[in-house]
Amino acid sequence: MSARQAETQAQIEAEIADPLGVHGLDVEAVEITPAGKRRVLRIAVDKDGGVTMDDVAEATRTIDGVLEASDVMGEMPYTLEVTSRGVDRPLTLPRHWRRNVDRLVKVTMGDGSSFTGRILVTDDVGATVEVSGVERTVRLDEVDKALVQIEFNRKPVAGADAGDIDEEDDA
């Protein structure tokens, strides 16, 4: 990525952060890629509780308004794509850990050791992860990489409302 492109992406993020914050949304990524005579501007957003289609629509309207009032994208045409943060993105900020409490995560520490466990609690400094039935405290600044693991057959948590499980009705 060129220095100019990195500067443009940082400027876009700075301009849209506060307007999206009004809707409870955080900017997770800004990416500009060439696509023929156009460019594609992809912006990933997230919020506590997850992003809905309505959130994406609201974010798209908000970002479009900000960019129309700005010259940050210049004269070259572009296509705006707004999306939610993918599950495959690394947990790099305390809010990522907070938003993934009760999820399975593979953690690689700065010393090269790694483990997989379930995030129990977290704050701005660290997290408690259950690894094979044992609670382990992890300082976030000592984590080299952390990725949420996809679980297809996870049993519902005891006491969870059956309405929380995504299944089709038999009716």
Secondary structure, DSSP 8 states (H G I E B T S, - for coil): --HHHHHHHHHHHHHHHHHHHTTT-EEEEEEEEEETTEEEEEEEEE-TT---HHHHHHHHHHHHHHHHT--TT-SS-EEEEEEE--TTS---SHHHHHTTTTSEEEEEETTS-EEEEEEEEE-SSEEEEEETTEEEEEEGGGEEEEEE---SS----TT--GGGS------
